């Protein structure tokens, strides 16, 4: 487990000379497995993991720069070797002034400063450390004029921790003098021909490339390697490793197998998984506690206002009306949501229809029926430069390791930006990244995207296209007056609200009063009947029910709702969900009606 695929990718980049600077992004603050003295090995931070590979190679000097600790060599012997070579050079790097390394020649008569003193002088000076690292690379490429032998026969591998803290992404005119100096140092260093064509390498650690100043992150000679979140196999390996180190009386106790525990913990880092296991050493681990931990962790990483976990308690049996739609969901939709076969499962679906038709309630019931967690995304377009990109990258990392889930985006037309010329660059990137996720074949069969909107025409054509939401566009309609659906909603509205059996003539009157009602309207009246029942302290009489319904006036949204329905109908991808006899001529009529409504100012 200790040699991760991303580490091999990083090694191939450096060994081939394809790039000399790599941004190591993603799950860079986690623990990783290294082989140890015993067969089980141990889990260590990323820098220690990298050092376990490059820090022991005979032809490599590994140098670490940590913001709070300064520059250090992984092997003390390498530092002594570098220091001896520096002394032989005879043109000492005398001191650091204002962040710039001053190189003096013998002719100037400068007193030599030892390399150790130079390291100590720059320890609390980030700008000076970066300049010194650059100078060390330059020095390592030099040859002794007397012997023509290189001063340093080994290659340097330099790891810079917290690169985003040293040089955050901000407009140049907002950078401090020190940060502007660091920008110049890194730009000159990474674009210098001698470095690009040399043998030394630099690893910049940052959770996201977008957090690093774009003057550096967008350099064409830089590459990026992502450290992914631990997948199910890696989580299971850690759980077993953790369990083997516990005494017999404190072994892990879960509601099921350790394999199922690993499946439930999708999205957790190893550090977060360790916290869950440590907290459960003296008690049984239950599914609810695991789900709570995953939710807590992802919220801490992505933001409380960006991600929410829903646990629907209702299922298909709790739904009213919509008989044709519910039959289609049962026969067609649920089996494809349940499936883990990429050839069967939907990548994404869009649910359209007028406001307050019960879209969210219906499709949460699907998740409740299947016992699949619902991850709701919202407010992911941050006002801060770079934060939107970071949030989306964190979402992507989490989704790639979740075993099964539904990503719900309500009011999708407002959550997603467009891609046109007048759209802000941040919104374009956000929409583009979500489209990329929806098209990711690795997620298909594990993650389904469910976009709900009353204004489907405002979603970008790319989101409505095939391979994304366009594979399955569903329409939720209002019940036709007098139809079985309408009758079912009336019964739902009256259930538990009236004392006596309702005579046929009164029931017909209620049906007439509720002509044009939709799911939300029936729910509103149902709530009003409940309130009146509590105010009066008794069940309502039939006459009182009829009076309350007759006094209720719904807001004037009929034309707007019709406009929204027409757009959902013309975008629907399954004829079984359309009204009977919806021929091509009928569809053309819907389009003409849309134009007529727009001429009246309806949008």
Secondary structure, DSSP 8 states (H G I E B T S, - for coil): --S-HHHHHHHHHHHHTS-SEEEEEESTTSEEEE--SSTT-EEEEHHHHHHHHHTT-TTEEEEEEETTTEEEESSHHHHHHHHHHHHHH-S-EEEEETTEEEE--GGGT-----HHHHHHHTTT-HHHHHHHHHHHHHHHT-B-TTT--BS--SEEEEEETTHHHHSBS--GGGS-HHHHHHHHHHHHHHH-HHHHTSS-EEEEE-S-GGGB-HHHHT-TTEEEEEE----HHHHHHHHHHHHHTS-GGG---BSS-HHHHHHHTTT--HHHHHHHHHHTTTS-B-HHHHHHHHHHHHHHHH-TTTEEEE-----GGG--S-HHHHHHIIIIIHHHHH---TTTS-SEEEEE-STTS-HHHHHHHHHHHHT--EEEE---S-SSTTHHHHHHHHHHHHHTT-SSEEEEETTHHHHS---STTS-HHHHHHHHHHHHHHT-TTTTTTEEEEEE-S-GGGS-TTTTSTTTGGG-EEE-----TTSHHHHHHHHHHHTTTBSS---HHHHHHHHHHTTT--HHHHHHHHHHHHHHHHHHTS-B-HHHHHHHHHH----S-HHHHHHHHHHHHHH-S-GGGS-TT--HHHHHHHHHHHHHHHHTT--
